[in-house]
Amino acid sequence: RDVMGSAGTEAPVRLQVDSCLRTLSASRDPGEIVHALRTLTRNLEDGEFTRLHYTHAIQVLVSAHCFGGSCDDEEIKKLWCEMFLRGPPDQTLLLLLDTISSTGESAALERCMSVLEKFLSAGRLQVLLWSRCEVGGACSDSPQLRETIIGHLAALPSITCNHLHTDTPDAFLPQQYYPLLAASILDSLEKTCCALRAGQDCSLGFVAQVLGKVCIQGYTQIFETLAPRLSSLTRVDPLWQRVTQRLLEKVPERCTECVITGLIRSLSGAAAVSRLMGNLVVTNKKAQFVLTHKLLLQQYQHTTALLKSVLGYLALDSERRTLLKQVLRSVCQVWCNSSAVKHTSVEQQLYVSKALLLCVALLSHSEIQELRQGNCMLGGVQCRLDSSIERIRRMGMIVGECLSHKLDTPGSQLKFQVSKMKASCILQKLQMCSSHFYYYNCELEIFVSFLDSQSGQSVPSEAGRGSDSELDSDDDLTPYDMSADQEKKKSAPPRYVRDCLEALISSDDAERVELSLQQAEALFRKNVKATQEVSVQFSKVLLHLEDRYSTAHFHTLRQNAMVALTVTDVKPVVDYWTTEFYSLNYSLRQRMDILEVLALSAQELSEPIINKHAGAQPISAVTALEQCDDITHCRSQPLCTGRGPQVTFDLLGSDHLVLGRLLHTLGLLMHLAINAPVASQMGRALLDFVWTVRFHTDQMVRRGVVFAVCGVFLSMPGENLLAELGDDLMETRAWLADVAENDCDADCRSLAVQSLMLLDKNLKTQLQIPDMET
């Protein structure tokens, strides 16, 4: 009897629906259409209709021609919209999006776009999400249907924009849709809290899957709306904390990384992260891997604020502090790894340095004592001091000094000659740090700004800080006018080259030495014959000359004199420079001086005679390749202090800094010889020389190799590239492509790309087939 009763109930509903749909499909009578629509809208409250017949009914409505010009059109439109806005929101959303994505320009497409806009503005997304939060709300869904609904919810802007292109309504664009979706999620969470207070169970699995799907598709800006509101609500309500933490626990594993990263990026401070995430990092292995390893050691594009939030979150709870110690050990191992210093970019090393400094700042006094016993960070300092990259050396000094002041006893702390003012600020902040997160919010900004600065900042002098009026009791006396006075010199400037040489060799008079240095360049250029007689001897004196009297502009005067000697008597002096460069018992600074003098001399000699000037340009003005501005900086950067003279010369070993600058200088000389007849032979020889060190572990050496190759491609005529290099060109091109894609140094990658462009341009010009004349 029950079975027959159920069948009897279903049959009238089905027959009634079929009759209405036939009317809507075929009838042109507005009265019949209105009656059919009213009948269908009355059935929207019937569970059987919405479960079995609703989807088919709205399919017919989408394709039916129900809009005429009679007086009943407005009522037809109203009833038509009600069918979409009062029915099951999941079925409506799927049908509308599928219709929009598969329909060309037509009235049906316009109707679907219009009703979808009304669907969104009427809050139907909130109804859809909450229907899945209620217990039993999604029990009947198949996994395939559930995944389809989630996919359409997460990708509505992509689905519509891919089909509508520039005709996409603003409501479907990501800038408007995802804030609306975020508000719908917040509404569902609020209803969940109310239901829990009323003793009802709820499920957040569907909402968590939607959130994960949105984030994994790259739209983590949904947290720009979610995160601030959740942070505010969880600050005062423990139930909101519990609901938010449960939501994050339900996020699918494959979406965990993008959800956590997007959330932390949008929150301000570790306390907010702790309220929203709870101990997720302890209970969820994927979250633990992301927070303790991937965000800290495998990625380096994140901001300092995110680092603070992650590490502070680990430090705020006793259960999570064990992970903080684990992170510190991992970061310490990476920071002290000499291979990582050579094969990772400067930006990544800076990121790891910030993480290390933050970890140490978060340690308690007892934890610092434990770390002090096994402190092995000195190796990380040493391998950075050995680097040829200035920023890496600076990084090693600053981080090493800061960590030493935090971990070492006062008698054994490291001290480097760095910017005193900025360094002291960092140290003061670190010494004031306690284990609480909020006490160290400022020192990292000072640290980062110091590391990123390319030049030191001088400390303000104590002189002049007092008030002159307090010290000078003779303010009412009129001073003498001494503006035209000149300091009387005890010594006269040398007038001959040999007098200048004698003064630099044997004089103990600081003033005479200074005058000789000031006059040397002009004397060389004015007295060419006399200069050539003593050029090699004078070169030796200048190469070994030290600044014993702290002469003003000593290095510039000495360098200009060495350049003037070189261009005045080229072959003997250049032979001397190149011989001494490979000799023993010279410091790294002297070898660098030789390379700089050769580069400046070559630049002056390569200029047209009418444009030659009386003095050498400063090294910062040498920019032979405009695309390679970093080379100038490479030659002008200061050397590490405290290494001293090198009695041996290991060019292919520990002296990689000299090798890198040698390669840069050779590349510059190659480019300056662009108009020389021997340019092709020089290019062939230079490529053979640099080819053996193209896989060197030091970044500066690899930059030098690519720069030299770039100089060859710029300087050799296109026809000679094919003739002189031949089959080697393809191997060179493959190597450059690998550097451009995989090298850890950004400058190497940039130079390789430019070299490839130069090579391709030359080859295209030479391989062009001219038009055949008929």
For each residue, the residues with C-beta under 8 A, 3 or more apart:
1: 4 5
2: 5 6
3: 6 7
4: 1 7 8
5: 1 2 8 9
6: 2 3 9 10
7: 3 4 10 11
8: 4 5 11 12
9: 5 6 12 13 48
10: 6 7 13 14 48 52
11: 7 8 14 15
12: 8 9 15 16
13: 9 10 16 17 43 46 48 49 53
14: 10 11 17 18 52 53
15: 11 12 18 19
16: 12 13 19 20 39 43
17: 13 14 20 21 40 43 49 53 56 57
18: 14 15 21 22
19: 15 16 22 23 36
20: 16 17 23 24 36 37 39 40 57
21: 17 18 24 25 36 56 57 60
22: 18 19 25 26
23: 19 20 26 27 32 33 35 36
24: 20 21 27 33 36 37 60 61 64 66
25: 21 22 60 64
26: 22 23
27: 23 24 32 33 36
28: 68
29: 32 33
30: 33 34 68 70 71 72 73 76
31: 34 35 72
32: 23 27 29 35 36
33: 23 24 27 29 30 36 37 66 72 76
34: 30 31 37 38 72 75 76 79
35: 23 31 32 38 39
36: 19 20 21 23 24 27 32 33 39 40
37: 20 24 33 34 40 41 66 76 79 80 83
38: 34 35 41 42 79
39: 16 20 35 36 42 43
40: 17 20 36 37 43 44 57 83
41: 37 38 44 79 82 83 86
42: 38 39 45
43: 13 16 17 39 40 46 49 53
44: 40 41 49 50 54 82 83 86 87
45: 42
46: 13 43 49 50
47: 50 51
48: 9 10 13 51 52 53
49: 13 17 43 44 46 52 53 54
50: 44 46 47 53 54 87 88 91
51: 47 48 54
52: 10 14 48 49
53: 13 14 17 43 48 49 50 56 57
54: 44 49 50 51 57 58 87 88 91
55: 58 59 91 95
56: 17 21 53 59 60
57: 17 20 21 40 53 54 60 61 83
58: 54 55 61 62 83 84 87 91 92 95
59: 55 56 62 63 95
60: 21 24 25 56 57 63 64
61: 24 57 58 64 66 80 83 84
62: 58 59 95 99 108 111 112
63: 59 60 108
64: 24 25 60 61
65:
66: 24 33 37 61 76 80
67: 73 76 77 107
68: 28 30 73 76
69: 73
70: 30 73
71: 30
72: 30 31 33 34 75 76
73: 30 67 68 69 70 76 77
74: 77 78
75: 34 72 78 79
76: 30 33 34 37 66 67 68 72 73 79 80
77: 67 73 74 80 81
78: 74 75 81 82
79: 34 37 38 41 75 76 82 83
80: 37 61 66 76 77 83 84 111 115
81: 77 78 84 85 115 118
82: 41 44 78 79 85 86
83: 37 40 41 44 57 58 61 79 80 86 87
84: 58 61 80 81 87 92 96 115 118 119
85: 81 82 92 115 118 119 122 124
86: 41 44 82 83
87: 44 50 54 58 83 84 91 92
88: 50 54 91 92
89: 92 93 119 124 125 127 128 131
90: 93 94 128 131 149
91: 50 54 55 58 87 88 94 95
92: 58 84 85 87 88 89 95 96 119 124
93: 89 90 96 97 119 124 128 149 152 153
94: 90 91 97 98 148 149 152
95: 55 58 59 62 91 92 98 99
96: 84 92 93 99 100 112 115 116 119
97: 93 94 100 101 116 152 156 159 160
98: 94 95 101 102
99: 62 95 96 102 103 108 109 112
100: 96 97 103 109 112 113 116 159 160 163 164
101: 97 98 159 160 162 163
102: 98 99
103: 99 100 106 108 109 112
104: 109
105: 109
106: 103 109 110
107: 67 110 111
108: 62 63 99 103 111 112
109: 99 100 103 104 105 106 112 113
110: 106 107 113 114
111: 62 80 107 108 114 115
112: 62 96 99 100 103 108 109 115 116
113: 100 109 110 116 117 164 169
114: 110 111 117 118
115: 80 81 84 85 96 111 112 118 119
116: 96 97 100 112 113 119 120 160 172
117: 113 114 120 121 169 171 172
118: 81 84 85 114 115 121 122
119: 84 85 89 92 93 96 115 116 122 124
120: 116 117 124 125 171 177 180
121: 117 118 171
122: 85 118 119
123: 126 127 184
124: 85 89 92 93 119 120 127 128
125: 89 120 128 129 153 180 181 184
126: 123 129 130 183 184 187 188
127: 89 123 124 130 131
128: 89 90 93 124 125 131 132 149 153 184
129: 125 126 132 133 184 185 187 188 206 207 210
130: 126 127 133 134 137 187 188 191
131: 89 90 127 128 134 137 138
132: 128 129 137 138 203 206 207
133: 129 130 137 188 191 192 195 202 203 204 206 207
134: 130 131 137 195 202 203
135: 200 201 202 203
136: 139
137: 130 131 132 133 134 203
138: 131 132 141 146 203 206
139: 136
140:
141: 138 145 146 149
142: 145 146
143: 146 147
144: 147 148
145: 141 142 148 149
146: 138 141 142 143 149 150 206 209
147: 143 144 150 151
148: 94 144 145 151 152
149: 90 93 94 128 141 145 146 152 153
150: 146 147 153 154 206 209 210 213
151: 147 148 154 155 213
152: 93 94 97 148 149 155 156 159
153: 93 125 128 149 150 156 181 210 213
154: 150 151 210 213 214 217 219
155: 151 152 158 159 213 217
156: 97 152 153 159 160 172 177
157: 160 161 172 173 174 177 178
158: 155 161 162 217
159: 97 100 101 152 155 156 162 163
160: 97 100 101 116 156 157 163 164 168 172
161: 157 158 164 165 168 172 173
162: 101 158 159 165
163: 100 101 159 160
164: 100 113 160 161 167 168 169 172
165: 161 162 168
166:
167: 164
168: 160 161 164 165 172 173
169: 113 117 164 172 173
170: 173 176
171: 117 120 121 176 177 180
172: 116 117 156 157 160 161 164 168 169 176 177
173: 157 161 168 169 170 176 177
174: 157 177 178 219 221
175: 178 179
176: 170 171 172 173 179 180
177: 120 156 157 171 172 173 174 180 181
178: 157 174 175 181 182 214 219 221 222 225
179: 175 176 182 183 222 224 225
180: 120 125 171 176 177 183 184
181: 125 153 177 178 184 185 210 214 222
182: 178 179 185 186 222 223 224 225 226
183: 126 179 180 186 187 225
184: 123 125 126 128 129 180 181 187 188
185: 129 181 182 188 189 207 210 211 226
186: 182 183 189 190 225 226 229 230
187: 126 129 130 183 184 190 191
188: 126 129 130 133 184 185 191 192 207
189: 185 186 192 193 204 207 240 243 244 247
190: 186 187 193 194
191: 130 133 187 188 194 195
192: 133 188 189 195 196 202 204 243
193: 189 190 196 197 237 239 240 243
194: 190 191 197 198
195: 133 134 191 192 198 200 201 202
196: 192 193 199 200 201 202 239 243
197: 193 194 239
198: 194 195
199: 196
200: 135 195 196
201: 135 195 196
202: 133 134 135 192 195 196
203: 132 133 134 135 137 138 206
204: 133 189 192 207 208 243 246 247 250
205: 208 209 250
206: 129 132 133 138 146 150 203 209 210
207: 129 132 133 185 188 189 204 210 211 247 250
208: 204 205 211 212 247 248 249 250 251 252
209: 146 150 205 206 212 213 250 251 252
210: 129 150 153 154 181 185 206 207 213 214
211: 185 207 208 214 215 222 247 251 255 259
212: 208 209 215 216 251 252 254 255 256 258 259
213: 150 151 153 154 155 209 210 216 217 255
214: 154 178 181 210 211 217 219 220 222
215: 211 212 218 219 220 222 255 258 259 262
216: 212 213 254 255 258
217: 154 155 158 213 214
218: 215 258
219: 154 174 178 214 215 222
220: 214 215 223 258 259 261 262 265 266
221: 174 178 224 262
222: 178 179 181 182 211 214 215 219 225 226 262
223: 182 220 226 227 262 263 265 266
224: 179 182 221 227 228 266
225: 178 179 182 183 186 222 228 229
226: 182 185 186 222 223 229 230 263 266
227: 223 224 230 231 263 266 267 272 276
228: 224 225 231 232 266
229: 186 225 226 232 233
230: 186 226 227 233 234 240 244 276
231: 227 228 234 235 267 268 272 275 276
232: 228 229 235 236
233: 229 230 236 237 240
234: 230 231 237 240 241 244 272 275 276
235: 231 232 272 275
236: 232 233
237: 193 233 234 240 241
238: 241 242
239: 193 196 197 242 243
240: 189 193 230 233 234 237 243 244
241: 234 237 238 244 245 275 276 278
242: 238 239 245 246
243: 189 192 193 196 204 239 240 246 247
244: 189 230 234 240 241 247 248 275 276
245: 241 242 248 249 276 277 278 280
246: 204 242 243 249 250
247: 189 204 207 208 211 243 244 250 251
248: 208 244 245 251 259 260 263 276 277 280
249: 208 245 246 280 283 284
250: 204 205 207 208 209 246 247
251: 208 209 211 212 247 248 255 256 259
252: 208 209 212 255 256
253: 256 286
254: 212 216
255: 211 212 213 215 216 251 252 258 259
256: 212 251 252 253 259 260 284 286 287 290
257: 260 261 286 290 294
258: 212 215 216 218 220 255 261 262
259: 211 212 215 220 248 251 255 256 262 263
260: 248 256 257 263 264 277 287 290 291
261: 220 257 258 264 265 290 295 302 306
262: 215 220 221 222 223 258 259 265 266
263: 223 226 227 248 259 260 266 267 273 276 277
264: 260 261 267 273 306 309 310 313
265: 220 223 261 262 302 303 306
266: 220 223 224 226 227 228 262 263
267: 227 231 263 264 272 273 276 309
268: 231 272 305
269: 272 273 308 309 312
270: 273 274 308 309 310 311 312 313 315 316 437
271: 274 275 312 316 437
272: 227 231 234 235 267 268 269 275 276 309
273: 263 264 267 269 270 276 277 309 310 312 313
274: 270 271 277 278 313 316 317
275: 231 234 235 241 244 271 272 278
276: 227 230 231 234 241 244 245 248 263 267 272 273
277: 245 248 260 263 273 274 280 281 287 313
278: 241 245 274 275
279: 282 283 317 319 320
280: 245 248 249 277 283 284 287
281: 277 284 287 288 291 292 313 314 320 323
282: 279 288 319 320 323
283: 249 279 280
284: 249 256 280 281 287 288
285: 288 289
286: 253 256 257 289 290
287: 256 260 277 280 281 284 290 291
288: 281 282 284 285 291 292 323
289: 285 286 292 293 294
290: 256 257 260 261 286 287 293 294 295
291: 260 281 287 288 294 295 296 310 313 314 323
292: 281 288 289 296 314 323 326 327 330
293: 289 290 296 297 298 330
294: 257 289 290 291 297 298 299
295: 261 290 291 298 299 302 306 310
296: 291 292 293 299 307 310 327 330 331 352 355
297: 293 294 330 331 334 352
298: 293 294 295
299: 294 295 296 302
300: 345 347 348 350 351 352
301:
302: 261 265 295 299 306 307 351
303: 265 306 307
304: 307 308 354 444 445 448
305: 268 308 309
306: 261 264 265 295 302 303 309 310
307: 296 302 303 304 310 311 351 354 355 358
308: 269 270 304 305 311 312 358 437 441 444
309: 264 267 269 270 272 273 305 306 312 313
310: 264 270 273 291 295 296 306 307 313 314
311: 270 307 308 314 315 324 327 355 358 359 362
312: 269 270 271 273 308 309 315 316 362 437
313: 264 270 273 274 277 281 291 309 310 316 320
314: 281 291 292 310 311 317 320 321 323 324 327
315: 270 311 312 320 321 324 362 435 437
316: 270 271 274 312 313 320 437
317: 274 279 314 320 321
318: 321
319: 279 282 322
320: 279 281 282 313 314 315 316 317 323 324
321: 314 315 317 318 324 325
322: 319 325 326
323: 281 282 288 291 292 314 320 326 327
324: 311 314 315 320 321 327 328 359 362
325: 321 322 328 329 367
326: 292 322 323 329 330
327: 292 296 311 314 323 324 330 331 355 359
328: 324 325 331 332 356 359 360 363 371
329: 325 326 332 333
330: 292 293 296 297 326 327 333 334
331: 296 297 327 328 334 335 352 355 356 359
332: 328 329 335 336 356 376 377 380
333: 329 330 336 337
334: 297 330 331 337 340 352
335: 331 332 340 352 353 356 377 380 399
336: 332 333 376 377 379 380 383
337: 333 334 340 341 380 383
338: 341 342 379 383
339: 342 343
340: 334 335 337 343 344 349
341: 337 338 344 349 380 383 384 387 392
342: 338 339 387 697 698 699
343: 339 340 697 744
344: 340 341 348 349 744
345: 300 348 349 744 745 746
346: 349 350 389 391 392 395 745 746
347: 300 350 351 746
348: 300 344 345 351 352 744
349: 340 341 344 345 346 352 353 384 392 395
350: 300 346 347 353 354 391 395 448 451 452
351: 300 302 307 347 348 354 355
352: 296 297 300 331 334 335 348 349 355 356
353: 335 349 350 356 357 395 399 451
354: 304 307 350 351 357 358 444 447 448
355: 296 307 311 327 331 351 352 358 359
356: 328 331 332 335 352 353 359 360 377 399 403
357: 353 354 360 361 399 402 403 430 443 444 447
358: 307 308 311 354 355 361 362 440 444
359: 311 324 327 328 331 355 356 362 363
360: 328 356 357 363 368 371 403 406 407 430
361: 357 358 406 430 433 440 443
362: 311 312 315 324 358 359 433 435 437 440
363: 328 359 360 367 368 371 435
364: 367 368 434 435
365: 368 369 435
366: 369 370
367: 325 363 364 370 371 435
368: 360 363 364 365 371 372 406 407
369: 365 366 372 373
370: 366 367 373 374
371: 328 360 363 367 368 374 375 407
372: 368 369 375 407 408
373: 369 370
374: 370 371
375: 371 372 378 407 408
376: 332 336 379
377: 332 335 336 356 380 381 400 403 407
378: 375 381 382 400
379: 336 338 376 382 383
380: 332 335 336 337 341 377 383 384 396 399 400
381: 377 378 384 385 396 397 399 400 414
382: 378 379 385 386 396
383: 336 337 338 341 379 380 386 387 396
384: 341 349 380 381 387 392 393 395 396 397 400
385: 381 382 393 396 397 640
386: 382 383 654
387: 341 342 383 384 392 393 396 698
388: 656 657 660 698 699 700 701
389: 346 392 393 699 700
390: 393 394 454 637 638
391: 346 350 394 395 451 454
392: 341 346 349 384 387 389 395 396
393: 384 385 387 389 390 396 397 640
394: 390 391 397 398 418 451
395: 346 349 350 353 384 391 392 398 399 451
396: 380 381 382 383 384 385 387 392 393 399 400
397: 381 384 385 393 394 400 401 416 418
398: 394 395 401 402 416 418 423 426 447 450 451
399: 335 353 356 357 380 381 395 396 402 403 447
400: 377 378 380 381 384 396 397 403 404 414 416
401: 397 398 404 405 413 414 415 416 418 423 427
402: 357 398 399 405 406 426 427 430 447
403: 356 357 360 377 399 400 406 407
404: 400 401 407 408 412 413 414
405: 401 402 408 413 427 430 431
406: 360 361 368 402 403 430 431 433
407: 360 368 371 372 375 377 403 404
408: 372 375 404 405 412 413 414
409: 412 413
410: 413
411:
412: 404 408 409
413: 401 404 405 408 409 410
414: 381 400 401 404 408
415: 401
416: 397 398 400 401
417: 641
418: 394 397 398 401 422 423 456
419: 422 423 450 453 456 457 458 459
420: 423 424 459
421: 424 425 457 458 459 460
422: 418 419 425 426 446 449 450 457
423: 398 401 418 419 420 426 427 450
424: 420 421 427 428
425: 421 422 428 429 443 446
426: 398 402 422 423 429 430 443 446 447 450
427: 401 402 405 423 424 430 431
428: 424 425 431 432
429: 425 426 432 433 440 442 443 446
430: 357 360 361 402 405 406 426 427 433 440 443
431: 405 406 427 428
432: 428 429 439
433: 361 362 406 429 430 439 440 443
434: 364 439
435: 315 362 363 364 365 367
436: 439
437: 270 271 308 312 315 316 362 440
438: 441
439: 432 433 434 436
440: 358 361 362 429 430 433 437 443 444
441: 308 438
442: 429 445 446
443: 357 361 425 426 429 430 433 440 446 447
444: 304 308 354 357 358 440 447 448
445: 304 442 448 449
446: 422 425 426 429 442 443 449 450
447: 354 357 398 399 402 426 443 444 450 451
448: 304 350 354 444 445 451 452
449: 422 445 446 452 453
450: 398 419 422 423 426 446 447 453
451: 350 353 391 394 395 398 447 448
452: 350 448 449
453: 419 449 450 456 457
454: 390 391 633
455:
456: 418 419 453
457: 419 421 422 453
458: 419 421
459: 419 420 421
460: 421
461: 464 465
462: 465
463:
464: 461
465: 461 462
466: 470 471
467: 470 471
468: 471 472
469: 472 475
470: 466 467
471: 466 467 468
472: 468 469 475
473:
474: 477
475: 469 472
476:
477: 474
478:
479: 482
480:
481: 484
482: 479 485
483:
484: 481
485: 482
486:
487:
488:
489: 492 511 515
490: 509 511
491: 509 511 512 515
492: 489 515
493: 515 516 518 519
494: 499 500 503 515 516 519 523
495: 499
496: 499 500 523 527 530
497: 500 501 523 524 527 530 531 534 538
498: 501 502 530 534
499: 494 495 496 502 503 516
500: 494 496 497 503 504 516 519 520 523
501: 497 498 504 505 534 537 538 541
502: 498 499 505 506 507
503: 494 499 500 506 507 509 512 513 515 516
504: 500 501 507 513 516 517 520 541 542 545
505: 501 502 541
506: 502 503
507: 502 503 504 512 513 516
508:
509: 490 491 503 512 513
510: 513 514 548 549 551
511: 489 490 491 514 515
512: 491 503 507 509 515 516
513: 503 504 507 509 510 516 517 548 549 551
514: 510 511 517 518 549 551 552
515: 489 491 492 493 494 503 511 512 518 519
516: 493 494 499 500 503 504 507 512 513 519 520
517: 504 513 514 520 551 554 557 558 561
518: 493 514 515 557
519: 493 494 500 515 516 522 523
520: 500 504 516 517 523 524 542 557 561 564
521: 524 525 557 560 561 563 564 614 615 616
522: 519 525 526 614
523: 494 496 497 500 519 520 526 527 531
524: 497 520 521 527 528 531 561 564 565 568
525: 521 522 528 564 568 614
526: 522 523
527: 496 497 523 524 530 531
528: 524 525 531 532 568
529: 532 533
530: 496 497 498 527 533 534
531: 497 523 524 527 528 534 535 538 565 568 569
532: 528 529 535 568 569 572
533: 529 530
534: 497 498 501 530 531 537 538
535: 531 532 538 539 565 568 569 572 573
536: 539 540 572 573 576
537: 501 534 540 541
538: 497 501 531 534 535 541 542 565
539: 535 536 542 543 562 565 566 573 576 577
540: 536 537 543 544 576
541: 501 504 505 537 538 544 545
542: 504 520 538 539 545 558 561 562 565
543: 539 540 562 580 590 593 594
544: 540 541 590
545: 504 541 542 558
546:
547: 550 551 554 555
548: 510 513
549: 510 513 514
550: 547 554
551: 510 513 514 517 547 554 557
552: 514
553: 556 557
554: 517 547 550 551 557 558
555: 547 558 559
556: 553 559 560 618
557: 517 518 520 521 551 553 554 560 561
558: 517 542 545 554 555 561 562
559: 555 556 562 563 593 596 597 600 616 619
560: 521 556 557 563 564 615 616
561: 517 520 521 524 542 557 558 564 565
562: 539 542 543 558 559 565 566 593 597
563: 521 559 560 566 567 597 600 601 604 616
564: 520 521 524 525 560 561 567 568 615 616
565: 524 531 535 538 539 542 561 562 568 569 573
566: 539 562 563 569 570 573 574 577 597 598 601
567: 563 564 570 601 604 605
568: 524 525 528 531 532 535 564 565 573
569: 531 532 535 565 566 572 573
570: 566 567 573 574 601 605
571: 574 575
572: 532 535 536 569 575 576
573: 535 536 539 565 566 568 569 570 576 577
574: 566 570 571 577 578 598 601
575: 571 572 578 579
576: 536 539 540 572 573 579 580
577: 539 566 573 574 580 581 594 597 598
578: 574 575 581 582 598
579: 575 576 582 583
580: 543 576 577 583 586 594
581: 577 578 586 591 594 595
582: 578 579 649 651
583: 579 580 586 649
584: 647 648 649
585: 645 647
586: 580 581 583 590 591 645 646 649
587: 590 591 644 645 646
588: 591 592 639 643 646 655 657 658
589: 592 593 639
590: 543 544 586 587 593 594
591: 581 586 587 588 594 595 649 658
592: 588 589 595 596 635 639 658 661
593: 543 559 562 589 590 596 597
594: 543 577 580 581 590 591 597 598
595: 581 591 592 598 599 635 661 662 665
596: 559 592 593 599 600 619 635
597: 559 562 563 566 577 593 594 600 601
598: 566 574 577 578 594 595 601 602 665 669
599: 595 596 602 603 619 622 635 665 668 669
600: 559 563 596 597 603 604 616 617 619 622
601: 563 566 567 570 574 597 598 604 605 616
602: 598 599 605 606 668 669 672 673
603: 599 600 606 607 617 622 624 668 672
604: 563 567 600 601 607 612 613 616 617
605: 567 570 601 602 672
606: 602 603 672 673 675
607: 603 604 611 612
608: 611 612
609: 612
610:
611: 607 608
612: 604 607 608 609
613: 604 617
614: 521 522 525
615: 521 560 564
616: 521 559 560 563 564 600 601 604
617: 600 603 604 613 621 622
618: 556 621
619: 559 596 599 600 622 632 635 636
620: 632 636
621: 617 618 632
622: 599 600 603 617 619 632 635 668
623: 626 629 631 632
624: 603 628 631 668 671 672 711
625: 628 631 667 668 671 707 710 711 714
626: 623 629
627: 710 751 754
628: 624 625 631 707 710 751 754
629: 623 626 632 633
630: 633 634 703 747
631: 623 624 625 628 634 635 664 667 668 703 707
632: 619 620 621 622 623 629 635 636
633: 454 629 630 636 637
634: 630 631 637 660 661 664 700 703
635: 592 595 596 599 619 622 631 632 661 664 665
636: 619 620 632 633
637: 390 633 634
638: 390
639: 588 589 592 643 657
640: 385 393 643
641: 417
642:
643: 588 639 640 646
644: 587
645: 585 586 587
646: 586 587 588 643 649 655
647: 584 585
648: 584
649: 582 583 584 586 591 646 655 658
650: 653 654 655
651: 582 655 658 659 662
652: 659 693
653: 650 656
654: 386 650
655: 588 646 649 650 651 658 659
656: 388 653 659 660 696 698 700 701
657: 388 588 639 660 661 698 700
658: 588 591 592 649 651 655 661 662
659: 651 652 655 656 662 663 693 696 698 701 704
660: 388 634 656 657 663 664 698 700 701 703 704
661: 592 595 634 635 657 658 664 665 700 704
662: 595 651 658 659 665 666 704
663: 659 660 666 667 690 693 701 704 705 707 708
664: 631 634 635 660 661 667 668 703 704 707 708
665: 595 598 599 635 661 662 668 669
666: 662 663 669 670 686 689 690 704 708 711
667: 625 631 663 664 670 671 686 704 707 708 709 710 711 712
668: 599 602 603 622 624 625 631 664 665 671 672 711
669: 598 599 602 665 666 672 673 682
670: 666 667 673 679 682 683 686 708 711 712 715
671: 624 625 667 668 674 711 714 715
672: 602 603 605 606 624 668 669
673: 602 606 669 670 676 678 679 682 715
674: 671 679 714 715
675: 606 679
676: 673 679 682
677:
678: 673 681 682
679: 670 673 674 675 676 682 683 715 716 717 720
680: 683 684 716 717 720 723 724
681: 678 684 685 724
682: 669 670 673 676 678 679 685 686 715
683: 670 679 680 686 687 712 715 716 720 724
684: 680 681 687 688 724 725
685: 681 682 688 689
686: 666 667 670 682 683 689 690 708 711 712
687: 683 684 690 691 708 709 712 725 728 732
688: 684 685 691
689: 666 685 686 692
690: 663 666 686 687 693 694 704 705 708 709
691: 687 688 694
692: 689
693: 652 659 663 690 696 701 705
694: 690 691 702 705 735
695: 702
696: 656 659 693 701 702 705
697: 342 343 701
698: 342 387 388 656 657 659 660 701 702
699: 342 388 389 702 703 744 745 747 748
700: 388 389 634 656 657 660 661 703 704
701: 388 656 659 660 663 693 696 697 698 704 705
702: 694 695 696 698 699 705 706 739 743 745 748
703: 630 631 634 660 664 699 700 706 707 745 747 748 751
704: 659 660 661 662 663 664 666 667 690 700 701 707 708
705: 663 690 693 694 696 701 702 708 709
706: 702 703 709 710 736 739 748 751 752 755
707: 625 628 631 663 664 667 703 704 710 711 751
708: 663 664 666 667 670 686 687 690 704 705 711 712
709: 667 687 690 705 706 712 713 732 736 755
710: 625 627 628 667 706 707 713 714 751 754 755 758
711: 624 625 666 667 668 670 671 686 707 708 714 715
712: 667 670 683 686 687 708 709 715 716
713: 709 710 716 721 755 758 759 762
714: 625 671 674 710 711 758
715: 670 671 673 674 679 682 683 711 712
716: 679 680 683 712 713 720 721 724
717: 679 680 720 721
718: 721 722 762 763 765 766
719: 722 723 766
720: 679 680 683 716 717 723 724
721: 713 716 717 718 724 725 729 759 762 763 766
722: 718 719 725 726 729 763 766
723: 680 719 720 726
724: 680 681 683 684 716 720 721
725: 684 687 721 722 728 729 732
726: 722 723 729
727: 730 731
728: 687 725 731 732
729: 721 722 725 726 732 733 759 763
730: 727 733 734
731: 727 728 734 735
732: 687 709 725 728 729 735 736 759
733: 729 730 736 737 756 759
734: 730 731 737 738
735: 694 731 732 738 739
736: 706 709 732 733 739 740 752 755 756 759
737: 733 734 740 741 752 756
738: 734 735 741 742 743
739: 702 706 735 736 742 743 748 749 752
740: 736 737 743 749 752 753 756
741: 737 738 749
742: 738 739
743: 702 738 739 740 748 749 752
744: 343 344 345 348 699 748
745: 345 346 699 702 703 748 749
746: 345 346 347 749 750
747: 630 699 703 750 751
748: 699 702 703 706 739 743 744 745 751 752
749: 739 740 741 743 745 746 752 753
750: 746 747 753 754
751: 627 628 703 706 707 710 747 748 754 755
752: 706 736 737 739 740 743 748 749 755 756
753: 740 749 750 756 757
754: 627 628 710 750 751 757 758
755: 706 709 710 713 736 751 752 758 759
756: 733 736 737 740 752 753 759 760
757: 753 754 760 761
758: 710 713 714 754 755 761 762
759: 713 721 729 732 733 736 755 756 762 763
760: 756 757 763 764
761: 757 758 764 765
762: 713 718 721 758 759 765 766
763: 718 721 722 729 759 760 766 767
764: 760 761 767 768
765: 718 761 762 768
766: 718 719 721 722 762 763
767: 763 764
768: 764 765
769:
770:
771:
772:
773:
774:
